[in-house]
Amino acid sequence: MSISPWLREILRCPKCLAELRDDTGPTGGPELVCMSDECGLAYRIDDGIPVLLVDEARETRQS
């Protein structure tokens, strides 16, 4: 199941408001990854619905 193109165009990272890119998570599931160098959070997609909750996002940047 994919995200509607019109919705995909307007989705932004809820933490920093940067654009999101499509990617595949470490378990093989789809996710949206923030394109900001400072943020870089990854948000999972459950049954075609992006879970844009900062508390549930996966860190992709090394500290």
Biopython code that builds the backbone (N, CA, C, O; Angstrom):
import numpy as np
from Bio.PDB.StructureBuilder import StructureBuilder

atoms = [
    (1, "MET", "N", (0.844, -1.171, 0.000)),
    (1, "MET", "CA", (0.000, 0.000, 0.000)),
    (1, "MET", "C", (0.898, 1.246, 0.000)),
    (1, "MET", "O", (1.846, 1.321, 0.782)),
    (2, "SER", "N", (0.613, 2.202, -0.852)),
    (2, "SER", "CA", (1.442, 3.404, -0.934)),
    (2, "SER", "C", (0.651, 4.627, -0.496)),
    (2, "SER", "O", (-0.577, 4.601, -0.405)),
    (3, "ILE", "N", (1.382, 5.690, -0.231)),
    (3, "ILE", "CA", (0.776, 6.952, 0.176)),
    (3, "ILE", "C", (0.323, 7.691, -1.077)),
    (3, "ILE", "O", (1.037, 7.708, -2.079)),
    (4, "SER", "N", (-0.853, 8.299, -1.027)),
    (4, "SER", "CA", (-1.368, 9.065, -2.155)),
    (4, "SER", "C", (-0.380, 10.156, -2.545)),
    (4, "SER", "O", (0.193, 10.803, -1.669)),
    (5, "PRO", "N", (-0.168, 10.374, -3.844)),
    (5, "PRO", "CA", (0.799, 11.391, -4.285)),
    (5, "PRO", "C", (0.517, 12.789, -3.737)),
    (5, "PRO", "O", (1.459, 13.502, -3.393)),
    (6, "TRP", "N", (-0.736, 13.200, -3.647)),
    (6, "TRP", "CA", (-1.052, 14.535, -3.139)),
    (6, "TRP", "C", (-0.674, 14.655, -1.670)),
    (6, "TRP", "O", (-0.211, 15.712, -1.240)),
    (7, "LEU", "N", (-0.864, 13.589, -0.891)),
    (7, "LEU", "CA", (-0.499, 13.599, 0.519)),
    (7, "LEU", "C", (1.016, 13.564, 0.680)),
    (7, "LEU", "O", (1.575, 14.247, 1.538)),
    (8, "ARG", "N", (1.665, 12.770, -0.144)),
    (8, "ARG", "CA", (3.122, 12.639, -0.098)),
    (8, "ARG", "C", (3.809, 13.987, -0.337)),
    (8, "ARG", "O", (4.851, 14.271, 0.254)),
    (9, "GLU", "N", (3.222, 14.810, -1.204)),
    (9, "GLU", "CA", (3.781, 16.128, -1.524)),
    (9, "GLU", "C", (3.778, 17.080, -0.338)),
    (9, "GLU", "O", (4.676, 17.914, -0.220)),
    (10, "ILE", "N", (2.789, 16.976, 0.541)),
    (10, "ILE", "CA", (2.669, 17.945, 1.634)),
    (10, "ILE", "C", (3.243, 17.451, 2.960)),
    (10, "ILE", "O", (3.362, 18.240, 3.897)),
    (11, "LEU", "N", (3.597, 16.181, 3.068)),
    (11, "LEU", "CA", (4.132, 15.667, 4.327)),
    (11, "LEU", "C", (5.490, 16.291, 4.646)),
    (11, "LEU", "O", (6.336, 16.432, 3.763)),
    (12, "ARG", "N", (5.690, 16.659, 5.895)),
    (12, "ARG", "CA", (6.951, 17.231, 6.377)),
    (12, "ARG", "C", (7.274, 16.629, 7.738)),
    (12, "ARG", "O", (6.393, 16.105, 8.420)),
    (13, "CYS", "N", (8.520, 16.706, 8.121)),
    (13, "CYS", "CA", (8.961, 16.226, 9.424)),
    (13, "CYS", "C", (8.283, 17.062, 10.504)),
    (13, "CYS", "O", (8.369, 18.289, 10.463)),
    (14, "PRO", "N", (7.613, 16.436, 11.469)),
    (14, "PRO", "CA", (6.942, 17.212, 12.512)),
    (14, "PRO", "C", (7.921, 17.875, 13.488)),
    (14, "PRO", "O", (7.534, 18.795, 14.209)),
    (15, "LYS", "N", (9.157, 17.435, 13.523)),
    (15, "LYS", "CA", (10.129, 18.032, 14.440)),
    (15, "LYS", "C", (10.764, 19.299, 13.860)),
    (15, "LYS", "O", (10.861, 20.314, 14.550)),
    (16, "CYS", "N", (11.198, 19.244, 12.588)),
    (16, "CYS", "CA", (11.939, 20.375, 12.025)),
    (16, "CYS", "C", (11.310, 20.955, 10.751)),
    (16, "CYS", "O", (11.793, 21.960, 10.229)),
    (17, "LEU", "N", (10.251, 20.339, 10.253)),
    (17, "LEU", "CA", (9.502, 20.770, 9.069)),
    (17, "LEU", "C", (10.257, 20.587, 7.750)),
    (17, "LEU", "O", (9.878, 21.181, 6.740)),
    (18, "ALA", "N", (11.301, 19.787, 7.743)),
    (18, "ALA", "CA", (12.039, 19.491, 6.510)),
    (18, "ALA", "C", (11.264, 18.465, 5.675)),
    (18, "ALA", "O", (10.341, 17.814, 6.165)),
    (19, "GLU", "N", (11.658, 18.338, 4.415)),
    (19, "GLU", "CA", (11.042, 17.346, 3.533)),
    (19, "GLU", "C", (11.408, 15.940, 3.992)),
    (19, "GLU", "O", (12.399, 15.732, 4.692)),
    (20, "LEU", "N", (10.583, 14.980, 3.580)),
    (20, "LEU", "CA", (10.808, 13.579, 3.909)),
    (20, "LEU", "C", (11.062, 12.796, 2.632)),
    (20, "LEU", "O", (10.454, 13.067, 1.597)),
    (21, "ARG", "N", (11.960, 11.825, 2.709)),
    (21, "ARG", "CA", (12.223, 10.962, 1.551)),
    (21, "ARG", "C", (11.794, 9.541, 1.887)),
    (21, "ARG", "O", (11.819, 9.129, 3.047)),
    (22, "ASP", "N", (11.404, 8.807, 0.867)),
    (22, "ASP", "CA", (11.028, 7.409, 1.038)),
    (22, "ASP", "C", (12.277, 6.572, 1.252)),
    (22, "ASP", "O", (13.310, 6.813, 0.628)),
    (23, "ASP", "N", (12.178, 5.595, 2.131)),
    (23, "ASP", "CA", (13.298, 4.701, 2.400)),
    (23, "ASP", "C", (12.756, 3.385, 2.928)),
    (23, "ASP", "O", (11.549, 3.217, 3.105)),
    (24, "THR", "N", (13.662, 2.462, 3.174)),
    (24, "THR", "CA", (13.330, 1.173, 3.767)),
    (24, "THR", "C", (14.045, 1.079, 5.098)),
    (24, "THR", "O", (15.246, 1.338, 5.186)),
    (25, "GLY", "N", (13.305, 0.707, 6.139)),
    (25, "GLY", "CA", (13.865, 0.617, 7.481)),
    (25, "GLY", "C", (14.746, -0.608, 7.664)),
    (25, "GLY", "O", (14.855, -1.432, 6.755)),
    (26, "PRO", "N", (15.371, -0.738, 8.817)),
    (26, "PRO", "CA", (16.275, -1.861, 9.087)),
    (26, "PRO", "C", (15.582, -3.226, 9.059)),
    (26, "PRO", "O", (16.230, -4.247, 8.832)),
    (27, "THR", "N", (14.267, -3.241, 9.291)),
    (27, "THR", "CA", (13.532, -4.506, 9.253)),
    (27, "THR", "C", (12.893, -4.759, 7.896)),
    (27, "THR", "O", (12.182, -5.748, 7.716)),
    (28, "GLY", "N", (13.145, -3.858, 6.932)),
    (28, "GLY", "CA", (12.614, -4.031, 5.588)),
    (28, "GLY", "C", (11.302, -3.330, 5.327)),
    (28, "GLY", "O", (10.797, -3.350, 4.205)),
    (29, "GLY", "N", (10.739, -2.705, 6.357)),
    (29, "GLY", "CA", (9.477, -1.991, 6.190)),
    (29, "GLY", "C", (9.693, -0.593, 5.637)),
    (29, "GLY", "O", (10.784, -0.035, 5.761)),
    (30, "PRO", "N", (8.662, -0.026, 5.028)),
    (30, "PRO", "CA", (8.790, 1.329, 4.474)),
    (30, "PRO", "C", (8.828, 2.369, 5.575)),
    (30, "PRO", "O", (8.229, 2.189, 6.636)),
    (31, "GLU", "N", (9.534, 3.452, 5.318)),
    (31, "GLU", "CA", (9.573, 4.558, 6.253)),
    (31, "GLU", "C", (9.860, 5.848, 5.509)),
    (31, "GLU", "O", (10.291, 5.835, 4.355)),
    (32, "LEU", "N", (9.618, 6.955, 6.179)),
    (32, "LEU", "CA", (9.925, 8.284, 5.653)),
    (32, "LEU", "C", (11.048, 8.848, 6.510)),
    (32, "LEU", "O", (10.966, 8.838, 7.738)),
    (33, "VAL", "N", (12.098, 9.342, 5.859)),
    (33, "VAL", "CA", (13.261, 9.845, 6.575)),
    (33, "VAL", "C", (13.399, 11.341, 6.330)),
    (33, "VAL", "O", (13.321, 11.807, 5.193)),
    (34, "CYS", "N", (13.603, 12.085, 7.411)),
    (34, "CYS", "CA", (13.799, 13.524, 7.340)),
    (34, "CYS", "C", (15.098, 13.821, 6.598)),
    (34, "CYS", "O", (16.121, 13.184, 6.847)),
    (35, "MET", "N", (15.054, 14.788, 5.692)),
    (35, "MET", "CA", (16.221, 15.118, 4.883)),
    (35, "MET", "C", (17.107, 16.185, 5.518)),
    (35, "MET", "O", (18.109, 16.582, 4.923)),
    (36, "SER", "N", (16.757, 16.655, 6.713)),
    (36, "SER", "CA", (17.557, 17.645, 7.414)),
    (36, "SER", "C", (18.819, 16.995, 7.988)),
    (36, "SER", "O", (18.751, 15.904, 8.554)),
    (37, "ASP", "N", (19.963, 17.656, 7.844)),
    (37, "ASP", "CA", (21.214, 17.141, 8.402)),
    (37, "ASP", "C", (21.194, 17.132, 9.926)),
    (37, "ASP", "O", (21.839, 16.286, 10.546)),
    (38, "GLU", "N", (20.468, 18.055, 10.532)),
    (38, "GLU", "CA", (20.423, 18.148, 11.987)),
    (38, "GLU", "C", (19.443, 17.157, 12.614)),
    (38, "GLU", "O", (19.683, 16.666, 13.717)),
    (39, "CYS", "N", (18.372, 16.866, 11.940)),
    (39, "CYS", "CA", (17.305, 16.030, 12.501)),
    (39, "CYS", "C", (17.486, 14.562, 12.079)),
    (39, "CYS", "O", (17.954, 13.740, 12.867)),
    (40, "GLY", "N", (17.117, 14.248, 10.851)),
    (40, "GLY", "CA", (17.307, 12.908, 10.306)),
    (40, "GLY", "C", (16.462, 11.804, 10.907)),
    (40, "GLY", "O", (16.828, 10.633, 10.799)),
    (41, "LEU", "N", (15.341, 12.135, 11.539)),
    (41, "LEU", "CA", (14.489, 11.101, 12.115)),
    (41, "LEU", "C", (13.813, 10.274, 11.023)),
    (41, "LEU", "O", (13.529, 10.774, 9.934)),
    (42, "ALA", "N", (13.564, 9.007, 11.332)),
    (42, "ALA", "CA", (12.872, 8.107, 10.406)),
    (42, "ALA", "C", (11.530, 7.715, 11.005)),
    (42, "ALA", "O", (11.450, 7.292, 12.159)),
    (43, "TYR", "N", (10.473, 7.862, 10.206)),
    (43, "TYR", "CA", (9.112, 7.574, 10.644)),
    (43, "TYR", "C", (8.591, 6.361, 9.888)),
    (43, "TYR", "O", (8.648, 6.314, 8.659)),
    (44, "ARG", "N", (8.088, 5.388, 10.621)),
    (44, "ARG", "CA", (7.580, 4.169, 9.983)),
    (44, "ARG", "C", (6.251, 4.441, 9.283)),
    (44, "ARG", "O", (5.576, 5.434, 9.557)),
    (45, "ILE", "N", (5.895, 3.544, 8.383)),
    (45, "ILE", "CA", (4.614, 3.595, 7.684)),
    (45, "ILE", "C", (3.893, 2.292, 7.996)),
    (45, "ILE", "O", (4.376, 1.213, 7.652)),
    (46, "ASP", "N", (2.740, 2.388, 8.646)),
    (46, "ASP", "CA", (1.936, 1.218, 9.006)),
    (46, "ASP", "C", (0.722, 1.130, 8.096)),
    (46, "ASP", "O", (-0.139, 2.009, 8.127)),
    (47, "ASP", "N", (0.643, 0.086, 7.290)),
    (47, "ASP", "CA", (-0.495, -0.130, 6.388)),
    (47, "ASP", "C", (-0.793, 1.091, 5.533)),
    (47, "ASP", "O", (-1.954, 1.444, 5.330)),
    (48, "GLY", "N", (0.263, 1.739, 5.027)),
    (48, "GLY", "CA", (0.107, 2.889, 4.154)),
    (48, "GLY", "C", (-0.122, 4.204, 4.879)),
    (48, "GLY", "O", (-0.328, 5.235, 4.239)),
    (49, "ILE", "N", (-0.089, 4.183, 6.210)),
    (49, "ILE", "CA", (-0.322, 5.392, 6.999)),
    (49, "ILE", "C", (0.979, 5.786, 7.701)),
    (49, "ILE", "O", (1.484, 5.023, 8.525)),
    (50, "PRO", "N", (1.531, 6.965, 7.388)),
    (50, "PRO", "CA", (2.759, 7.397, 8.052)),
    (50, "PRO", "C", (2.497, 7.730, 9.522)),
    (50, "PRO", "O", (1.541, 8.434, 9.847)),
    (51, "VAL", "N", (3.348, 7.219, 10.396)),
    (51, "VAL", "CA", (3.243, 7.484, 11.827)),
    (51, "VAL", "C", (4.228, 8.603, 12.142)),
    (51, "VAL", "O", (5.392, 8.348, 12.452)),
    (52, "LEU", "N", (3.757, 9.839, 12.060)),
    (52, "LEU", "CA", (4.627, 11.007, 12.211)),
    (52, "LEU", "C", (4.633, 11.500, 13.659)),
    (52, "LEU", "O", (4.285, 12.647, 13.941)),
    (53, "LEU", "N", (5.032, 10.621, 14.558)),
    (53, "LEU", "CA", (5.151, 10.946, 15.969)),
    (53, "LEU", "C", (6.628, 10.976, 16.327)),
    (53, "LEU", "O", (7.327, 9.972, 16.188)),
    (54, "VAL", "N", (7.103, 12.127, 16.789)),
    (54, "VAL", "CA", (8.523, 12.288, 17.111)),
    (54, "VAL", "C", (8.949, 11.271, 18.161)),
    (54, "VAL", "O", (10.052, 10.731, 18.074)),
    (55, "ASP", "N", (8.104, 10.997, 19.151)),
    (55, "ASP", "CA", (8.440, 10.051, 20.214)),
    (55, "ASP", "C", (8.613, 8.618, 19.712)),
    (55, "ASP", "O", (9.274, 7.813, 20.367)),
    (56, "GLU", "N", (8.029, 8.290, 18.561)),
    (56, "GLU", "CA", (8.128, 6.938, 18.012)),
    (56, "GLU", "C", (9.074, 6.849, 16.835)),
    (56, "GLU", "O", (9.230, 5.781, 16.242)),
    (57, "ALA", "N", (9.710, 7.959, 16.489)),
    (57, "ALA", "CA", (10.637, 7.985, 15.344)),
    (57, "ALA", "C", (11.960, 7.305, 15.704)),
    (57, "ALA", "O", (12.349, 7.228, 16.869)),
    (58, "ARG", "N", (12.626, 6.821, 14.676)),
    (58, "ARG", "CA", (13.925, 6.162, 14.837)),
    (58, "ARG", "C", (15.029, 7.153, 14.501)),
    (58, "ARG", "O", (14.954, 7.851, 13.490)),
    (59, "GLU", "N", (16.053, 7.216, 15.347)),
    (59, "GLU", "CA", (17.210, 8.075, 15.096)),
    (59, "GLU", "C", (18.058, 7.475, 13.969)),
    (59, "GLU", "O", (18.329, 6.274, 13.975)),
    (60, "THR", "N", (18.475, 8.292, 13.010)),
    (60, "THR", "CA", (19.339, 7.805, 11.947)),
    (60, "THR", "C", (20.718, 8.442, 11.998)),
    (60, "THR", "O", (21.638, 7.982, 11.322)),
    (61, "ARG", "N", (20.871, 9.489, 12.788)),
    (61, "ARG", "CA", (22.139, 10.214, 12.892)),
    (61, "ARG", "C", (22.962, 9.688, 14.064)),
    (61, "ARG", "O", (22.421, 9.352, 15.117)),
    (62, "GLN", "N", (24.261, 9.624, 13.870)),
    (62, "GLN", "CA", (25.166, 9.239, 14.944)),
    (62, "GLN", "C", (25.499, 10.462, 15.787)),
    (62, "GLN", "O", (25.729, 11.542, 15.243)),
    (63, "SER", "N", (25.528, 10.310, 17.090)),
    (63, "SER", "CA", (25.854, 11.443, 17.983)),
    (63, "SER", "C", (27.338, 11.690, 18.052)),
    (63, "SER", "O", (27.780, 12.601, 18.752)),
]
sb = StructureBuilder()
sb.init_structure("model")
sb.init_model(0)
sb.init_chain("A")
sb.init_seg("    ")
for serial, (resi, resn, name, xyz) in enumerate(atoms, 1):
    if name == "N":
        sb.init_residue(resn, " ", resi, " ")
    sb.init_atom(name, np.array(xyz, "f"), 0.0, 1.0, " ", f" {name:<3s}", serial, name[0])
structure = sb.get_structure()
